[in-house]
Amino acid sequence: MVAVAGPAARVAVFISGRGSNLGALLAAESGGGLGPASIVLVASSRPGAAGLEVAKAAGVRAEVLPREGWAAAARGLLAEVGADLLCLAGFMRILPPDIIAAMAGQVVNIHPSLLPAFPGLDVHERVLAAGMEASGCTVHWVDEGVDTGPVIAQRAVAVMPDDDPETLAARVLAQEHLLYPEVVRAVATGRLAPPGRG
Ligand code: GRF
């Protein structure tokens, strides 16, 4: 893995499913919206993930992580492509501490709530059950916890009285698609550095 002092440019995206955030990142890249960042690898924990087709359609290397030994495979791929930023986008595995340590300050995740509120799964159901008037999305640095790392940026949406989890998810997702490219561009241009690095 490449330890960069300067701006990140080689981006890996880890997914497990639909890949709409991946699609937003790729669209931003092709429109010049990722600055110097280039997506060089997409890896999925699920063989059937629709996001793999999103990657292939964009001409990006798409790999499936094996069930057994997925972390070692991930480490190998990240090293092979020289990734200096890893974006988790709906990746349903927890990165092992050695990958997080090797890429300290180079791993970000997007989560569909206003963290630190509502980490984990079934976010929109829980937001509605709690009677929240607002929700949103967060991009954060990844640490060894689940959805616990330092917040980088957030976008908020209103929760409507007639929302169900699907309508709320769609409203939040539209904001995710704006937020993630903005953050990747900021990291890649060096405008945004991990905590403790200025
Ligand atoms: C997004 O809501 C993201 O915030 C969460 O998982 C979902 C992934 O969606 N971590 P997609 O695969 O990017 O469409």
Boltz pocket constraint, residues with backbone or C-beta under 6 A from the ligand:
constraints:
  - pocket:
      binder: B
      contacts: [[A, 15], [A, 16], [A, 17], [A, 18], [A, 19], [A, 20], [A, 21], [A, 22], [A, 51], [A, 88], [A, 89], [A, 90], [A, 91], [A, 110], [A, 111], [A, 112], [A, 173], [A, 176]]
      max_distance: 6.0
